[in-house]
Amino acid sequence: MPQLESQQLYQSVEKALKEQSFSPIYFFYGEEPYLVQQAVQYLKVCALHGGAADFNFSSYYAADAEVSRIRDEIETLPMMAPRRVVVVKEIQDFTEKEWEALEPVLQNPVDSTVLLLVGGKIDKRKKFFKILLEQAHCVEFRKPFENQIPGWIRQICRAHELDISDEALQLLHRLVGNQLLEIETEVKKLADFLDQRKNVSLEDVAQCVSKRREENVFSLAARIAEGDRVQALYQLADLLQDGQSEVGIVALVARHLRLLYVLKQGLELGLTGQKLAQFAQVPNYYLPEYVTQSKLWNYKKVESALLVLAETDKALKSSPLSSHIWLENLILKTCALTSQSPAQSLGN
């Protein structure tokens, strides 16, 4: 069967609900767990609509369940409902022997059961995944591009009946990154934090959302300014572990350095407090930290670092070379830039 895009899946399931004609096998896979979970829940609710859901739904993890039991569930007739739904997650954990035991119900599906198989990263060259791609309605859920994340943040907020301001959205994106499951978790926290309120402000995000990623960017920029390559590489690893993409890290650091550059200009103009924060478009609560760090950088070093960041961004988007090599090269180049003392840097 042809693969469906995620939007096509929702349209297909909606049509199947109206016509009561669900496919007997669905296969959802990919590296974006939030989108997979949303699709699984939607298909489950639609396929069990109008029947005794509690008696006709089963869910298993491939590594923990016996295939014989899964087959029994698939072949069991529905109770007081038109169909059953059986979900099997992490199917990449099945052994070859377990796949062979499951193959008969893949080749000859049970019409009264909707079998939903869910996996992460798969090897399409393997025999049993080839069978699935032929027999099932398949949907791959890819990670959104960095520039698509703001739209997803707004959509997730709307799902929780929240209206988020542009400034709050940008800060949430900076703090949480591009992992949709993490964004969903933080939006739920915001909803609880706001209680009856529905408008999310910059201050709400600052008070409620984890600051770990922001702190890591601050720390990475500080280590680069100090020429501490070892600690800078550690901070880089922390950002990657937090789920920040390589291109995203370059964008975060570049944005951070541009803010420092503008702050230095504001300080030279004699601006302080709220006026300085507005001039540099820095949230008030971060201003002292930005001002302190701006004194570690001089104009020449910021400009040179931004050039290296631009080169790295271009390389990451166009070169087949492993991304970690470009990022390590970024650290080495920027740490090697000639530094000046904090006293000198403010005036240069």
DOKEDO-898477 format. One record per atom (N, C-alpha, C): residue in three letters; x, y, z. Coordinates in steps of 0.02 Angstrom, whole numbers, padded with zeros to 5 digits, always signed. Example, Ala and Ser with C-alpha at 12.3 -4.5 7.8 and 13.67 -1.06 7.14 Angstrom:
2
ALA+00660-00284+00390;ALA+00615-00225+00390;ALA+00660-00165+00390;SER+00642-00112+00354;SER+00684-00053+00357;SER+00645+00002+00394;
//
This chain:
348
MET+00042-00060+00000;MET+00000+00000+00000;MET+00044+00062+00000;PRO+00021+00116-00031;PRO+00062+00178-00030;PRO+00065+00207+00040;GLN+00121+00240+00054;GLN+00129+00273+00118;GLN+00086+00336+00120;LEU+00060+00351+00179;LEU+00020+00411+00189;LEU+00060+00464+00225;GLU+00047+00527+00208;GLU+00073+00582+00249;GLU+00028+00586+00311;SER+00054+00618+00364;SER+00016+00620+00427;SER-00052+00652+00418;GLN-00057+00706+00378;GLN-00121+00739+00368;GLN-00169+00693+00330;GLN-00142+00656+00281;GLN-00183+00608+00244;GLN-00210+00554+00290;LEU-00169+00534+00340;LEU-00192+00483+00387;LEU-00255+00506+00423;TYR-00255+00567+00449;TYR-00313+00591+00486;TYR-00374+00595+00441;GLN-00364+00615+00379;GLN-00421+00616+00332;GLN-00445+00546+00316;SER-00398+00499+00309;SER-00416+00430+00295;SER-00454+00398+00353;VAL-00431+00411+00415;VAL-00465+00383+00473;VAL-00535+00414+00482;GLU-00540+00479+00469;GLU-00606+00512+00473;GLU-00655+00481+00423;LYS-00630+00469+00363;LYS-00672+00437+00312;LYS-00691+00366+00332;ALA-00642+00329+00360;ALA-00655+00260+00382;ALA-00708+00259+00437;LEU-00707+00309+00481;LEU-00757+00313+00535;LEU-00827+00323+00507;LYS-00832+00367+00457;LYS-00897+00380+00427;LYS-00924+00319+00390;GLU-00878+00285+00355;GLU-00898+00227+00315;GLU-00892+00161+00352;GLN-00865+00163+00414;GLN-00853+00102+00453;GLN-00813+00051+00413;SER-00757+00076+00385;SER-00716+00032+00342;SER-00642+00042+00357;PHE-00623+00026+00418;PHE-00553+00035+00438;PHE-00509-00019+00406;SER-00447+00000+00393;SER-00397-00049+00370;SER-00383-00097+00428;PRO-00371-00161+00412;PRO-00355-00208+00466;PRO-00285-00200+00495;ILE-00240-00167+00459;ILE-00171-00157+00485;ILE-00149-00085+00471;TYR-00123-00053+00524;TYR-00091+00012+00518;TYR-00020+00006+00546;PHE+00025+00043+00515;PHE+00095+00042+00538;PHE+00119+00114+00544;PHE+00130+00136+00606;PHE+00155+00203+00620;PHE+00228+00197+00643;TYR+00272+00237+00614;TYR+00341+00234+00634;TYR+00374+00302+00624;GLY+00432+00310+00652;GLY+00469+00373+00644;GLY+00501+00396+00709;GLU+00535+00452+00705;GLU+00576+00476+00761;GLU+00544+00533+00799;GLU+00479+00545+00788;GLU+00445+00598+00825;GLU+00389+00567+00867;PRO+00405+00548+00929;PRO+00358+00511+00971;PRO+00293+00549+00986;TYR+00296+00615+00990;TYR+00235+00653+01004;TYR+00184+00643+00948;LEU+00206+00649+00886;LEU+00160+00641+00830;LEU+00134+00570+00825;VAL+00177+00522+00840;VAL+00155+00452+00840;VAL+00102+00441+00893;GLN+00113+00465+00954;GLN+00065+00457+01008;GLN-00002+00488+00991;GLN+00000+00548+00962;GLN-00063+00581+00944;GLN-00101+00540+00892;ALA-00066+00513+00844;ALA-00099+00474+00791;ALA-00127+00408+00819;VAL-00089+00376+00864;VAL-00113+00314+00895;VAL-00177+00327+00933;GLN-00178+00380+00972;GLN-00238+00396+01012;GLN-00298+00411+00967;TYR-00286+00448+00913;TYR-00340+00466+00868;TYR-00370+00404+00834;LEU-00326+00361+00809;LEU-00350+00300+00777;LEU-00388+00256+00826;LYS-00362+00249+00886;LYS-00395+00208+00938;LYS-00466+00233+00952;VAL-00472+00298+00964;VAL-00538+00326+00981;VAL-00587+00317+00924;CYS-00564+00330+00863;CYS-00609+00324+00805;CYS-00628+00252+00792;ALA-00580+00206+00794;ALA-00595+00136+00779;ALA-00640+00104+00831;LEU-00637+00127+00894;LEU-00678+00098+00947;LEU-00743+00137+00958;HIS-00754+00188+00918;HIS-00814+00229+00927;HIS-00877+00187+00918;GLY-00923+00196+00965;GLY-00987+00162+00959;GLY-00989+00092+00987;GLY-00934+00070+01017;GLY-00932+00002+01045;GLY-00909+00002+01117;ALA-00903-00056+01146;ALA-00880-00063+01215;ALA-00804-00062+01215;ALA-00775-00001+01220;ALA-00703+00008+01211;ALA-00662-00032+01260;ASP-00683-00034+01323;ASP-00643-00068+01374;ASP-00634-00143+01360;PHE-00683-00173+01327;PHE-00680-00245+01313;PHE-00645-00262+01248;ASN-00629-00211+01209;ASN-00605-00223+01141;ASN-00539-00188+01125;PHE-00501-00173+01177;PHE-00437-00140+01166;PHE-00382-00175+01205;SER-00326-00187+01171;SER-00267-00216+01203;SER-00205-00180+01178;SER-00156-00172+01222;SER-00094-00138+01204;SER-00035-00177+01232;TYR+00017-00186+01191;TYR+00076-00224+01212;TYR+00140-00189+01189;TYR+00194-00205+01223;TYR+00261-00188+01200;TYR+00294-00251+01172;ALA+00325-00245+01114;ALA+00352-00304+01080;ALA+00401-00343+01124;ALA+00442-00307+01162;ALA+00494-00340+01202;ALA+00465-00379+01261;ASP+00404-00362+01282;ASP+00377-00391+01343;ASP+00323-00443+01331;ALA+00293-00443+01272;ALA+00234-00486+01260;ALA+00252-00549+01221;GLU+00214-00601+01232;GLU+00222-00662+01193;GLU+00181-00655+01128;VAL+00212-00672+01073;VAL+00178-00664+01008;VAL+00115-00707+01006;SER+00116-00765+01038;SER+00056-00808+01038;SER-00003-00772+01071;ARG+00010-00734+01123;ARG-00044-00697+01156;ARG-00069-00641+01111;ILE-00022-00607+01078;ILE-00042-00553+01032;ILE-00086-00581+00976;ARG-00066-00639+00949;ARG-00107-00670+00896;ARG-00176-00689+00921;ASP-00179-00715+00982;ASP-00245-00732+01011;ASP-00289-00669+01015;GLU-00260-00614+01037;GLU-00299-00552+01042;GLU-00324-00530+00973;ILE-00280-00534+00924;ILE-00298-00513+00856;ILE-00355-00556+00829;GLU-00353-00620+00844;GLU-00402-00667+00815;GLU-00465-00674+00857;THR-00468-00642+00915;THR-00528-00643+00957;THR-00582-00598+00927;LEU-00644-00622+00926;LEU-00698-00581+00899;LEU-00714-00524+00947;PRO-00735-00467+00921;PRO-00753-00411+00964;PRO-00815-00425+01005;MET-00820-00392+01063;MET-00877-00401+01108;MET-00920-00338+01107;MET-00982-00346+01085;MET-01031-00291+01084;MET-01003-00230+01047;ALA-00968-00243+00993;ALA-00937-00189+00954;ALA-00921-00216+00884;PRO-00914-00171+00835;PRO-00899-00194+00767;PRO-00827-00218+00758;ARG-00782-00198+00804;ARG-00712-00216+00794;ARG-00673-00211+00859;ARG-00615-00244+00859;ARG-00566-00238+00913;ARG-00507-00195+00888;VAL-00469-00168+00936;VAL-00407-00133+00920;VAL-00351-00163+00961;VAL-00298-00184+00927;VAL-00239-00211+00961;VAL-00179-00168+00940;VAL-00145-00140+00990;VAL-00087-00098+00978;VAL-00024-00134+01002;VAL+00026-00137+00959;VAL+00091-00166+00979;VAL+00144-00113+00967;LYS+00179-00093+01020;LYS+00228-00038+01017;LYS+00300-00065+01014;GLU+00344-00023+00990;GLU+00416-00039+00985;GLU+00428-00104+00947;ILE+00397-00111+00890;ILE+00399-00175+00854;ILE+00469-00190+00826;GLN+00513-00140+00826;GLN+00581-00155+00805;GLN+00617-00202+00853;ASP+00586-00213+00913;ASP+00615-00258+00962;ASP+00596-00331+00951;PHE+00551-00345+00904;PHE+00534-00415+00889;PHE+00595-00451+00861;THR+00605-00513+00881;THR+00657-00555+00852;THR+00632-00582+00785;GLU+00676-00610+00746;GLU+00656-00638+00681;GLU+00607-00695+00690;LYS+00618-00735+00742;LYS+00572-00790+00757;LYS+00502-00765+00774;GLU+00499-00710+00812;GLU+00435-00682+00831;GLU+00399-00652+00771;TRP+00438-00622+00725;TRP+00408-00597+00664;TRP+00378-00654+00623;GLU+00413-00709+00620;GLU+00388-00767+00583;GLU+00323-00793+00612;ALA+00317-00791+00679;ALA+00256-00814+00712;ALA+00198-00766+00699;LEU+00214-00703+00689;LEU+00163-00652+00677;LEU+00144-00646+00603;GLU+00186-00672+00559;GLU+00176-00662+00487;GLU+00108-00685+00461;PRO+00080-00741+00484;PRO+00015-00762+00457;PRO-00040-00710+00463;VAL-00042-00673+00520;VAL-00095-00623+00528;VAL-00078-00558+00491;LEU-00016-00552+00469;LEU+00002-00496+00426;LEU-00016-00510+00354;GLN-00004-00571+00332;GLN-00020-00591+00263;GLN-00095-00600+00253;ASN-00130-00623+00306;ASN-00202-00633+00303;ASN-00235-00598+00362;PRO-00245-00533+00357;PRO-00270-00494+00414;PRO-00340-00516+00435;VAL-00355-00504+00500;VAL-00421-00518+00528;VAL-00464-00456+00519;ASP-00518-00462+00481;ASP-00558-00403+00464;ASP-00592-00370+00524;SER-00605-00409+00577;SER-00640-00381+00635;SER-00593-00349+00686;THR-00528-00347+00670;THR-00478-00317+00715;THR-00438-00264+00678;VAL-00428-00208+00711;VAL-00381-00157+00686;VAL-00316-00168+00723;LEU-00266-00192+00687;LEU-00200-00203+00717;LEU-00156-00143+00702;LEU-00133-00110+00754;LEU-00091-00051+00747;LEU-00021-00067+00773;LEU+00027-00068+00727;LEU+00097-00081+00745;LEU+00135-00016+00745;VAL+00174-00006+00798;VAL+00208+00058+00808;VAL+00283+00046+00818;GLY+00324+00083+00783;GLY+00396+00075+00790;GLY+00432+00141+00787;GLY+00496+00140+00805;GLY+00537+00199+00800;GLY+00575+00199+00734;LYS+00640+00198+00738;LYS+00681+00195+00678;LYS+00683+00123+00653;ILE+00668+00112+00590;ILE+00664+00044+00563;ILE+00712+00037+00504;ASP+00726-00026+00488;ASP+00767-00043+00430;ASP+00720-00070+00376;LYS+00705-00028+00326;LYS+00657-00048+00275;LYS+00682-00105+00230;ARG+00745-00123+00237;ARG+00771-00177+00195;ARG+00752-00245+00223;LYS+00732-00247+00287;LYS+00717-00312+00318;LYS+00650-00339+00292;LYS+00646-00404+00287;LYS+00590-00438+00256;LYS+00523-00418+00287;PHE+00519-00416+00353;PHE+00455-00407+00385;PHE+00431-00335+00382;PHE+00478-00288+00379;PHE+00457-00219+00369;PHE+00434-00209+00297;LYS+00464-00247+00251;LYS+00440-00244+00181;LYS+00369-00270+00177;ILE+00353-00323+00215;ILE+00285-00350+00216;ILE+00236-00297+00243;LEU+00257-00263+00297;LEU+00214-00211+00325;LEU+00201-00155+00276;LEU+00254-00135+00241;LEU+00246-00080+00193;LEU+00200-00100+00135;GLU+00194-00164+00123;GLU+00149-00188+00071;GLU+00078-00199+00097;GLN+00071-00221+00159;GLN+00006-00243+00185;GLN-00031-00190+00225;ALA+00005-00142+00254;ALA-00025-00096+00302;ALA-00033-00026+00274;HIS-00077+00012+00306;HIS-00078+00085+00295;HIS-00019+00112+00336;CYS+00032+00137+00302;CYS+00094+00157+00336;CYS+00101+00233+00338;VAL+00124+00257+00395;VAL+00137+00328+00403;VAL+00203+00337+00439;GLU+00248+00376+00409;GLU+00310+00394+00443;GLU+00303+00463+00474;PHE+00321+00469+00538;PHE+00316+00532+00573;PHE+00387+00559+00583;ARG+00404+00609+00543;ARG+00471+00638+00545;ARG+00472+00696+00595;LYS+00532+00710+00620;LYS+00540+00768+00664;LYS+00529+00831+00624;PRO+00492+00879+00651;PRO+00483+00942+00615;PRO+00549+00979+00607;PHE+00553+01020+00555;PHE+00611+01064+00548;PHE+00608+01118+00602;GLU+00666+01147+00616;GLU+00671+01197+00669;GLU+00621+01255+00658;ASN+00614+01276+00595;ASN+00570+01333+00582;ASN+00496+01315+00586;GLN+00480+01251+00595;GLN+00410+01230+00603;GLN+00389+01225+00676;ILE+00439+01227+00721;ILE+00424+01218+00792;ILE+00378+01273+00820;PRO+00388+01338+00803;PRO+00341+01388+00830;PRO+00268+01373+00813;GLY+00256+01350+00752;GLY+00187+01332+00734;GLY+00160+01275+00776;TRP+00203+01226+00791;TRP+00182+01171+00833;TRP+00169+01194+00905;ILE+00211+01240+00930;ILE+00201+01266+00997;ILE+00132+01299+01002;ARG+00116+01340+00952;ARG+00052+01374+00952;ARG-00006+01324+00948;GLN+00003+01272+00907;GLN-00049+01222+00899;GLN-00060+01183+00964;ILE-00005+01165+00997;ILE-00010+01128+01061;ILE-00043+01172+01114;CYS-00026+01236+01115;CYS-00058+01282+01162;CYS-00133+01287+01149;ARG-00152+01291+01085;ARG-00223+01294+01069;ARG-00260+01232+01091;ALA-00226+01174+01085;ALA-00257+01112+01107;ALA-00272+01113+01182;HIS-00235+01153+01219;HIS-00247+01161+01291;HIS-00284+01226+01306;GLU-00314+01255+01254;GLU-00354+01316+01259;GLU-00314+01375+01286;LEU-00251+01378+01266;LEU-00207+01433+01287;LEU-00190+01477+01226;ASP-00186+01541+01238;ASP-00166+01589+01187;ASP-00098+01618+01209;ILE-00046+01601+01171;ILE+00022+01621+01191;ILE+00046+01680+01150;SER+00076+01729+01182;SER+00101+01788+01147;SER+00163+01769+01107;ASP+00180+01811+01057;ASP+00238+01796+01015;ASP+00303+01794+01056;GLU+00311+01841+01103;GLU+00371+01842+01145;GLU+00375+01780+01189;ALA+00317+01760+01217;ALA+00316+01700+01260;ALA+00331+01638+01219;LEU+00305+01636+01158;LEU+00318+01578+01114;LEU+00393+01573+01099;GLN+00425+01629+01083;GLN+00496+01628+01068;GLN+00538+01604+01127;LEU+00519+01627+01187;LEU+00556+01606+01247;LEU+00545+01532+01260;LEU+00484+01509+01253;LEU+00469+01437+01263;LEU+00510+01395+01215;HIS+00514+01416+01153;HIS+00553+01380+01103;HIS+00626+01378+01123;ARG+00653+01435+01146;ARG+00723+01437+01166;ARG+00737+01392+01226;LEU+00691+01391+01273;LEU+00702+01353+01334;LEU+00693+01278+01325;VAL+00645+01259+01284;VAL+00627+01188+01279;VAL+00658+01156+01217;GLY+00668+01194+01164;GLY+00698+01164+01104;GLY+00646+01136+01057;ASN+00664+01082+01021;ASN+00621+01058+00967;ASN+00590+00990+00981;GLN+00591+00967+01043;GLN+00561+00903+01060;GLN+00487+00915+01077;LEU+00442+00890+01034;LEU+00371+00905+01043;LEU+00343+00876+01107;LEU+00367+00818+01128;LEU+00344+00789+01192;LEU+00362+00834+01251;GLU+00422+00862+01249;GLU+00443+00909+01302;GLU+00401+00972+01300;ILE+00387+00996+01239;ILE+00345+01055+01233;ILE+00276+01042+01261;GLU+00248+00984+01245;GLU+00182+00965+01271;GLU+00183+00964+01348;THR+00236+00936+01377;THR+00241+00933+01450;THR+00244+01003+01480;GLU+00283+01047+01450;GLU+00290+01115+01477;GLU+00225+01154+01468;VAL+00189+01143+01413;VAL+00125+01177+01403;VAL+00074+01154+01455;LYS+00075+01090+01471;LYS+00030+01066+01524;LYS+00047+01099+01591;LYS+00112+01107+01605;LYS+00132+01142+01666;LYS+00106+01214+01666;LEU+00111+01246+01607;LEU+00087+01315+01601;LEU+00012+01318+01614;ALA-00025+01270+01586;ALA-00098+01270+01596;ALA-00115+01264+01670;ASP-00079+01220+01706;ASP-00091+01213+01779;ASP-00070+01277+01816;PHE-00014+01306+01795;PHE+00012+01366+01827;PHE-00037+01425+01819;LEU-00067+01430+01759;LEU-00112+01487+01745;LEU-00180+01479+01778;ASP-00198+01416+01794;ASP-00263+01401+01825;ASP-00319+01421+01777;GLN-00356+01474+01793;GLN-00412+01494+01752;GLN-00392+01541+01694;ARG-00333+01569+01698;ARG-00311+01615+01645;ARG-00294+01575+01581;LYS-00303+01607+01524;LYS-00291+01574+01460;LYS-00237+01608+01418;ASN-00216+01668+01437;ASN-00165+01704+01399;ASN-00096+01692+01430;VAL-00049+01668+01390;VAL+00018+01652+01414;VAL+00065+01710+01398;SER+00093+01740+01449;SER+00138+01797+01440;SER+00211+01774+01445;LEU+00256+01820+01427;LEU+00328+01808+01434;LEU+00346+01790+01505;GLU+00318+01827+01553;GLU+00333+01815+01624;GLU+00309+01746+01646;ASP+00252+01724+01620;ASP+00225+01658+01638;ASP+00275+01603+01617;VAL+00301+01609+01556;VAL+00348+01558+01531;VAL+00412+01560+01573;ALA+00436+01621+01588;ALA+00498+01629+01627;ALA+00492+01598+01696;GLN+00434+01603+01727;GLN+00424+01577+01794;GLN+00412+01502+01795;CYS+00382+01476+01742;CYS+00357+01407+01745;CYS+00400+01356+01709;VAL+00434+01376+01655;VAL+00468+01328+01612;VAL+00541+01318+01633;SER+00564+01257+01627;SER+00633+01240+01645;SER+00683+01284+01608;LYS+00735+01306+01643;LYS+00786+01350+01615;LYS+00850+01313+01596;ARG+00850+01247+01598;ARG+00912+01211+01588;ARG+00946+01226+01521;ARG+00906+01225+01467;ARG+00936+01235+01402;ARG+00963+01306+01395;GLU+00925+01355+01420;GLU+00948+01424+01418;GLU+01013+01432+01457;GLU+01017+01398+01515;GLU+01077+01402+01556;GLU+01136+01370+01520;ASN+01123+01317+01481;ASN+01176+01284+01444;ASN+01203+01329+01388;VAL+01159+01367+01355;VAL+01181+01414+01304;VAL+01223+01469+01335;PHE+01200+01496+01393;PHE+01239+01546+01429;PHE+01308+01519+01446;SER+01308+01457+01472;SER+01371+01427+01493;SER+01417+01414+01434;LEU+01389+01390+01378;LEU+01429+01378+01319;LEU+01461+01442+01294;ALA+01422+01496+01291;ALA+01449+01561+01269;ALA+01503+01586+01316;ALA+01494+01575+01381;ALA+01544+01597+01430;ALA+01609+01558+01422;ARG+01603+01492+01413;ARG+01663+01451+01406;ARG+01701+01468+01342;ILE+01664+01484+01288;ILE+01696+01505+01226;ILE+01734+01571+01237;ALA+01701+01618+01272;ALA+01732+01683+01285;ALA+01797+01674+01325;GLU+01797+01625+01370;GLU+01856+01613+01413;GLU+01909+01571+01377;GLY+01892+01545+01318;GLY+01939+01502+01282;GLY+01945+01433+01312;ASP+01895+01412+01352;ASP+01897+01347+01386;ASP+01866+01294+01340;ARG+01907+01264+01298;ARG+01882+01218+01248;ARG+01850+01155+01279;VAL+01882+01129+01331;VAL+01857+01067+01362;VAL+01786+01077+01389;GLN+01777+01130+01429;GLN+01711+01142+01458;GLN+01660+01162+01405;ALA+01683+01197+01353;ALA+01637+01215+01299;ALA+01610+01152+01265;LEU+01654+01103+01254;LEU+01633+01039+01224;LEU+01584+01002+01269;TYR+01595+01005+01335;TYR+01547+00975+01382;TYR+01479+01008+01376;GLN+01478+01075+01372;GLN+01415+01111+01366;GLN+01380+01095+01300;LEU+01420+01087+01248;LEU+01392+01068+01183;LEU+01358+00999+01188;ALA+01392+00952+01222;ALA+01364+00885+01231;ALA+01299+00888+01271;ASP+01295+00932+01322;ASP+01234+00939+01361;ASP+01176+00963+01318;LEU+01188+01011+01274;LEU+01136+01036+01230;LEU+01111+00982+01183;LEU+01158+00943+01155;LEU+01138+00888+01110;LEU+01098+00835+01148;GLN+01119+00822+01210;GLN+01083+00772+01251;GLN+01013+00796+01268;ASP+01004+00862+01273;ASP+00938+00891+01287;ASP+00893+00888+01226;GLY+00918+00865+01170;GLY+00878+00858+01110;GLY+00882+00916+01062;GLN+00928+00963+01075;GLN+00936+01020+01030;GLN+00973+00998+00967;SER+00948+01015+00908;SER+00980+00996+00846;SER+01045+01035+00837;GLU+01089+01008+00794;GLU+01153+01041+00781;GLU+01142+01111+00752;VAL+01097+01115+00702;VAL+01082+01180+00672;VAL+01050+01226+00724;GLY+01009+01196+00767;GLY+00977+01236+00820;GLY+01027+01265+00868;ILE+01079+01226+00885;ILE+01131+01251+00930;ILE+01166+01311+00900;VAL+01183+01306+00836;VAL+01216+01362+00802;VAL+01171+01423+00804;ALA+01106+01413+00791;ALA+01059+01469+00791;ALA+01053+01500+00860;LEU+01050+01458+00912;LEU+01044+01483+00980;LEU+01106+01524+01001;VAL+01165+01498+00986;VAL+01226+01533+01005;VAL+01233+01598+00965;ALA+01216+01595+00900;ALA+01220+01656+00859;ALA+01173+01710+00884;ARG+01112+01689+00901;ARG+01064+01737+00928;ARG+01090+01767+00994;HIS+01118+01724+01035;HIS+01144+01746+01100;HIS+01200+01798+01090;LEU+01245+01785+01043;LEU+01301+01831+01032;LEU+01276+01897+01002;ARG+01226+01894+00959;ARG+01198+01956+00931;ARG+01168+01999+00986;LEU+01135+01966+01034;LEU+01107+02003+01091;LEU+01163+02036+01132;LEU+01217+02000+01142;LEU+01274+02028+01179;LEU+01302+02089+01143;TYR+01305+02084+01077;TYR+01331+02139+01035;TYR+01288+02201+01044;VAL+01222+02192+01039;VAL+01176+02249+01046;VAL+01179+02277+01118;LEU+01185+02233+01167;LEU+01190+02255+01237;LEU+01251+02300+01246;LYS+01307+02281+01217;LYS+01367+02321+01224;LYS+01356+02391+01195;GLN+01319+02394+01138;GLN+01303+02458+01109;GLN+01259+02499+01157;GLY+01209+02466+01187;GLY+01166+02500+01234;GLY+01203+02526+01295;LEU+01249+02486+01320;LEU+01289+02507+01378;LEU+01332+02568+01361;GLU+01359+02569+01300;GLU+01399+02626+01279;GLU+01357+02690+01273;LEU+01292+02681+01259;LEU+01247+02738+01255;LEU+01224+02761+01324;GLY+01244+02724+01375;GLY+01226+02742+01443;GLY+01159+02716+01465;LEU+01131+02668+01429;LEU+01066+02640+01447;LEU+01073+02590+01504;THR+01023+02588+01547;THR+01022+02539+01602;THR+00950+02516+01613;GLY+00943+02464+01653;GLY+00877+02440+01674;GLY+00830+02426+01617;GLN+00767+02448+01625;GLN+00715+02434+01576;GLN+00731+02461+01507;LYS+00762+02520+01504;LYS+00779+02550+01440;LYS+00830+02507+01403;LEU+00878+02480+01439;LEU+00929+02437+01408;LEU+00896+02372+01385;ALA+00852+02343+01426;ALA+00818+02281+01409;ALA+00777+02290+01345;GLN+00741+02347+01340;GLN+00701+02360+01280;GLN+00746+02372+01219;PHE+00801+02407+01228;PHE+00847+02421+01173;PHE+00874+02356+01143;ALA+00893+02309+01188;ALA+00923+02246+01165;ALA+00872+02191+01154;GLN+00808+02205+01172;GLN+00755+02155+01169;GLN+00773+02092+01209;VAL+00797+02105+01269;VAL+00813+02052+01317;VAL+00762+02054+01374;PRO+00733+01997+01393;PRO+00687+01997+01450;PRO+00720+02026+01512;ASN+00683+02066+01550;ASN+00710+02101+01609;ASN+00745+02054+01657;TYR+00714+01995+01667;TYR+00740+01948+01717;TYR+00807+01917+01696;TYR+00825+01921+01631;TYR+00889+01895+01608;TYR+00942+01949+01601;LEU+00922+02012+01607;LEU+00966+02068+01592;LEU+01032+02066+01631;PRO+01031+02056+01698;PRO+01095+02056+01734;PRO+01144+02003+01709;GLU+01118+01944+01691;GLU+01162+01890+01666;GLU+01191+01909+01598;TYR+01150+01938+01555;TYR+01174+01958+01489;TYR+01227+02013+01496;VAL+01214+02062+01539;VAL+01262+02117+01548;VAL+01329+02091+01573;THR+01326+02046+01622;THR+01388+02017+01649;THR+01427+01981+01594;GLN+01390+01942+01554;GLN+01425+01904+01503;GLN+01450+01948+01446;SER+01414+02002+01431;SER+01435+02046+01376;SER+01505+02074+01389;LYS+01523+02079+01453;LYS+01588+02107+01471;LYS+01646+02058+01457;LEU+01628+01994+01443;LEU+01679+01944+01425;LEU+01697+01948+01351;TRP+01657+01984+01313;TRP+01666+01986+01241;TRP+01682+02057+01218;ASN+01727+02064+01169;ASN+01736+02128+01135;ASN+01704+02123+01066;TYR+01694+02180+01034;TYR+01659+02182+00970;TYR+01692+02137+00918;LYS+01759+02141+00914;LYS+01795+02103+00864;LYS+01784+02028+00873;LYS+01786+02007+00936;LYS+01778+01935+00949;LYS+01707+01912+00933;VAL+01657+01953+00949;VAL+01588+01935+00933;VAL+01580+01929+00857;GLU+01606+01978+00820;GLU+01600+01978+00748;GLU+01635+01917+00718;SER+01695+01901+00743;SER+01731+01842+00717;SER+01694+01778+00733;ALA+01666+01774+00793;ALA+01629+01714+00813;ALA+01567+01705+00770;LEU+01533+01760+00754;LEU+01473+01756+00712;LEU+01490+01733+00642;LEU+01549+01752+00617;LEU+01571+01728+00551;LEU+01582+01652+00553;VAL+01614+01629+00606;VAL+01625+01556+00613;VAL+01558+01520+00619;LEU+01511+01548+00656;LEU+01445+01518+00663;LEU+01409+01514+00596;ALA+01415+01567+00556;ALA+01384+01567+00489;ALA+01414+01513+00444;GLU+01480+01506+00447;GLU+01514+01453+00408;GLU+01491+01384+00431;THR+01484+01376+00497;THR+01463+01311+00524;THR+01392+01295+00503;ASP+01348+01346+00506;ASP+01278+01336+00487;ASP+01274+01313+00414;LYS+01312+01347+00371;LYS+01312+01328+00300;LYS+01338+01257+00290;ALA+01391+01240+00326;ALA+01421+01173+00320;ALA+01372+01119+00343;LEU+01338+01131+00399;LEU+01291+01082+00426;LEU+01234+01069+00378;LYS+01214+01120+00341;LYS+01157+01113+00296;LYS+01176+01086+00227;SER+01240+01086+00211;SER+01259+01068+00143;SER+01311+01013+00137;SER+01346+00998+00192;SER+01402+00951+00187;SER+01383+00882+00213;PRO+01407+00828+00180;PRO+01395+00761+00205;PRO+01438+00742+00265;LEU+01486+00785+00281;LEU+01531+00771+00338;LEU+01490+00766+00403;SER+01510+00722+00448;SER+01474+00713+00510;SER+01466+00780+00547;SER+01405+00792+00571;SER+01389+00857+00600;SER+01431+00872+00662;HIS+01449+00820+00701;HIS+01486+00833+00762;HIS+01556+00862+00747;ILE+01583+00846+00688;ILE+01649+00872+00669;ILE+01645+00947+00659;TRP+01591+00970+00626;TRP+01582+01042+00615;TRP+01573+01078+00681;LEU+01536+01047+00727;LEU+01523+01080+00792;LEU+01587+01083+00834;GLU+01626+01029+00832;GLU+01689+01030+00868;GLU+01736+01082+00838;ASN+01735+01087+00772;ASN+01776+01138+00738;ASN+01753+01208+00758;LEU+01688+01216+00765;LEU+01660+01280+00788;LEU+01689+01299+00856;ILE+01690+01251+00903;ILE+01716+01264+00970;ILE+01790+01282+00967;LEU+01827+01242+00930;LEU+01900+01254+00926;LEU+01916+01322+00896;LYS+01881+01341+00843;LYS+01894+01405+00810;LYS+01875+01464+00855;THR+01816+01461+00886;THR+01794+01518+00925;THR+01834+01525+00990;CYS+01853+01468+01019;CYS+01894+01471+01080;CYS+01964+01498+01065;ALA+01986+01488+01003;ALA+02054+01511+00985;ALA+02057+01585+00968;LEU+01999+01617+00962;LEU+01999+01688+00946;LEU+02034+01727+01001;THR+02070+01778+00982;THR+02106+01819+01030;THR+02058+01850+01079;SER+02068+01840+01143;SER+02024+01869+01195;SER+02059+01925+01230;GLN+02017+01968+01259;GLN+02044+02024+01298;GLN+02013+02020+01367;SER+02041+02056+01413;SER+02015+02055+01480;SER+01947+02087+01483;PRO+01904+02072+01534;PRO+01839+02101+01540;PRO+01842+02178+01539;ALA+01893+02207+01569;ALA+01898+02280+01573;ALA+01908+02309+01503;GLN+01950+02275+01462;GLN+01964+02299+01395;GLN+01903+02289+01349;SER+01869+02232+01357;SER+01818+02212+01309;SER+01759+02259+01306;LEU+01742+02292+01361;LEU+01683+02334+01362;LEU+01691+02394+01316;GLY+01752+02418+01309;GLY+01761+02478+01269;GLY+01783+02466+01199;ASN+01793+02402+01178;ASN+01820+02390+01111;ASN+01767+02363+01064;
//
